[in-house]
């Protein structure tokens, strides 16, 4: 994303609203109901004398346009799709300071087309995909006005000052929160993973990096509400702040809740490659409890321990009859590998739902280990 501050004078071109009964009543109230106004289908918004407190409720559901004939219908309800659009524009878009133009600054034309489709669907508009090889331009005075005035997205190159819109922060809709994070990730996200010298997966994190520290801190709070714990760090060279998921369990939740919503093809493919690998399955952990102890006692009692030991897994954490029992008790790691629990349930023909958290069980079922 481009960086900088706003130097140019802010200009807001004339905005027009479709004439209906409520608009006529408003014009009459302020003595603006003149014959030349009545002959027009679109009325200058400034003639309505709307205050900041009443403007958005009044415009809800009304058709708006700028100088051109292209129109859109404003909706003050922030849907999950609009939330994702906001996240993307905040991280990888910009609002022109001198004209009615929005830039979607991504070289992935398929991705920007997806976001243009959201604009057209959510605001009943018909903008064309104007991609120049580097970014997509959307010429719309009303859309720029909505994004800036209603959602508070700064004009110009706003990376250090942008915040999470209040409509997102105040939302209790989990789909809205997940979609907003997905938009951020489409713009400035990446998958970070490392392997040790022995080629074992060491860690995997989902990260979002930006120059706006407040945006990162507010996004961490949103992720916390989604049950995803994250940490933050600041680069020394340019002071950019990065949020990253904490540990395998939180990365798994992010993968399941957010990644299915993103449009960035390469980032989605990278996430799917890592999270469907044998290396990641080996990192799944379940807490030790009385149920697990009983489960493995039944394995030994039924003479199934050798079958469990014969599992053809890359990393064998259970290597002997003694360790089958030992793994059911607390150790310095305090955890047990989920795949062995799943296979133990399979051998005993019992329901693994009693022993495995739902998120781990779902992932195991999607892999060849099931």
VENPE-V473423 format. One record per residue. RES is the residue in three letters. SS is DSSP state (H for helix, E for strand, C for the rest). OMEGA is omega in whole degrees, 0 to 359 (NA if undefined). Layout:
res;ss;omega
RES;SS;OMEGA
RES;SS;OMEGA
//
This chain:
res;ss;omega
UNK;C;177
UNK;C;181
UNK;C;177
UNK;C;178
UNK;C;184
UNK;C;178
UNK;C;185
UNK;C;178
UNK;C;181
UNK;C;181
UNK;C;177
UNK;C;178
UNK;C;181
UNK;C;178
UNK;C;184
UNK;E;179
UNK;E;182
UNK;E;181
UNK;C;173
UNK;C;184
UNK;H;181
UNK;H;178
UNK;H;179
UNK;H;178
UNK;H;180
UNK;H;178
UNK;H;180
UNK;H;181
UNK;H;182
UNK;C;175
UNK;C;178
UNK;C;184
UNK;C;181
UNK;C;185
UNK;H;181
UNK;H;177
UNK;H;182
UNK;H;182
UNK;C;183
UNK;C;177
UNK;C;179
UNK;E;186
UNK;E;175
UNK;E;184
UNK;H;184
UNK;H;180
UNK;H;183
UNK;H;177
UNK;C;182
UNK;C;177
UNK;C;179
UNK;C;183
UNK;C;186
UNK;C;189
UNK;H;189
UNK;H;175
UNK;H;180
UNK;H;184
UNK;H;183
UNK;C;179
UNK;C;182
UNK;C;179
UNK;E;181
UNK;E;172
UNK;E;176
UNK;C;180
UNK;C;182
UNK;C;181
UNK;C;181
UNK;C;184
UNK;E;169
UNK;E;178
UNK;E;182
UNK;C;174
UNK;C;182
UNK;C;176
UNK;C;180
UNK;C;180
UNK;C;176
UNK;H;180
UNK;H;177
UNK;H;178
UNK;H;179
UNK;H;176
UNK;H;179
UNK;H;180
UNK;H;181
UNK;H;181
UNK;H;179
UNK;H;184
UNK;H;186
UNK;H;177
UNK;E;176
UNK;E;177
UNK;E;181
UNK;C;180
UNK;C;186
UNK;C;182
UNK;C;180
UNK;C;183
UNK;E;176
UNK;E;178
UNK;E;171
UNK;E;194
UNK;C;177
UNK;C;179
UNK;C;178
UNK;C;185
UNK;H;179
UNK;H;180
UNK;H;181
UNK;H;176
UNK;H;178
UNK;H;181
UNK;H;174
UNK;H;177
UNK;H;177
UNK;H;179
UNK;H;183
UNK;H;180
UNK;H;187
UNK;H;183
UNK;C;177
UNK;C;181
UNK;C;183
UNK;C;180
UNK;C;178
UNK;C;181
UNK;C;183
UNK;E;184
UNK;E;184
UNK;C;181
UNK;C;179
UNK;C;184
UNK;C;178
UNK;E;180
UNK;E;175
UNK;E;180
UNK;E;181
UNK;C;177
UNK;H;180
UNK;H;180
UNK;H;176
UNK;H;180
UNK;H;180
UNK;H;183
UNK;H;181
UNK;H;186
UNK;H;183
UNK;H;184
UNK;C;173
UNK;C;178
UNK;C;183
UNK;C;175
UNK;C;177
UNK;E;183
UNK;C;199
UNK;C;192
UNK;C;185
UNK;C;185
UNK;C;186
UNK;C;179
UNK;C;174
UNK;C;179
UNK;C;183
UNK;H;179
UNK;H;177
UNK;H;182
UNK;H;184
UNK;C;183
UNK;C;174
UNK;C;180
UNK;C;183
UNK;H;179
UNK;H;177
UNK;H;181
UNK;H;179
UNK;H;183
UNK;H;178
UNK;H;178
UNK;H;178
UNK;H;177
UNK;H;176
UNK;H;182
UNK;H;175
UNK;H;182
UNK;H;187
UNK;H;181
UNK;E;174
UNK;E;178
UNK;E;181
UNK;E;177
UNK;E;183
UNK;E;175
UNK;E;177
UNK;C;181
UNK;C;178
UNK;C;177
UNK;C;173
UNK;C;179
UNK;E;182
UNK;E;176
UNK;E;176
UNK;E;181
UNK;E;168
UNK;E;186
UNK;E;171
UNK;E;185
UNK;E;180
UNK;E;178
UNK;C;180
UNK;C;180
UNK;H;181
UNK;H;177
UNK;H;179
UNK;H;182
UNK;H;178
UNK;H;178
UNK;H;176
UNK;H;177
UNK;H;178
UNK;H;179
UNK;H;177
UNK;H;177
UNK;H;177
UNK;C;180
UNK;C;182
UNK;C;180
UNK;C;181
UNK;E;173
UNK;E;179
UNK;E;176
UNK;E;182
UNK;E;177
UNK;C;183
UNK;C;187
UNK;C;184
UNK;C;176
UNK;C;175
UNK;C;179
UNK;E;181
UNK;E;170
UNK;E;177
UNK;E;180
UNK;E;185
UNK;C;173
UNK;H;184
UNK;H;185
UNK;H;179
UNK;H;175
UNK;H;178
UNK;H;179
UNK;H;178
UNK;H;180
UNK;H;183
UNK;H;184
UNK;H;189
UNK;C;187
UNK;H;177
UNK;H;184
UNK;H;188
UNK;C;180
UNK;C;183
UNK;C;189
UNK;H;184
UNK;H;180
UNK;H;177
UNK;H;181
UNK;H;178
UNK;H;180
UNK;H;181
UNK;H;179
UNK;H;182
UNK;H;189
UNK;H;176
UNK;C;183
UNK;C;176
UNK;H;183
UNK;H;181
UNK;H;178
UNK;H;180
UNK;C;181
UNK;C;181
UNK;C;184
UNK;E;171
UNK;E;180
UNK;E;178
UNK;C;175
UNK;C;182
UNK;H;180
UNK;H;180
UNK;H;178
UNK;H;180
UNK;H;180
UNK;H;183
UNK;H;172
UNK;H;179
UNK;H;177
UNK;H;182
UNK;H;181
UNK;H;182
UNK;C;177
UNK;C;182
UNK;C;186
UNK;H;180
UNK;H;178
UNK;H;179
UNK;H;180
UNK;H;183
UNK;C;180
UNK;C;183
UNK;C;179
UNK;C;182
UNK;C;181
UNK;C;182
UNK;C;179
UNK;C;175
UNK;C;190
UNK;C;181
UNK;C;177
UNK;H;181
UNK;H;183
UNK;H;175
UNK;H;179
UNK;H;183
UNK;H;182
UNK;C;179
UNK;C;180
UNK;C;180
UNK;C;176
UNK;C;179
UNK;C;176
UNK;C;176
UNK;C;183
UNK;E;179
UNK;E;183
UNK;E;185
UNK;H;185
UNK;H;179
UNK;H;177
UNK;H;180
UNK;H;181
UNK;H;177
UNK;H;177
UNK;H;180
UNK;H;180
UNK;H;181
UNK;H;182
UNK;C;177
UNK;C;182
UNK;C;181
UNK;H;179
UNK;H;181
UNK;H;190
UNK;C;184
UNK;C;172
UNK;C;186
UNK;H;184
UNK;H;179
UNK;H;181
UNK;H;180
UNK;H;181
UNK;H;180
UNK;H;181
UNK;H;181
UNK;C;184
UNK;C;182
UNK;C;182
UNK;C;181
UNK;C;NA
//
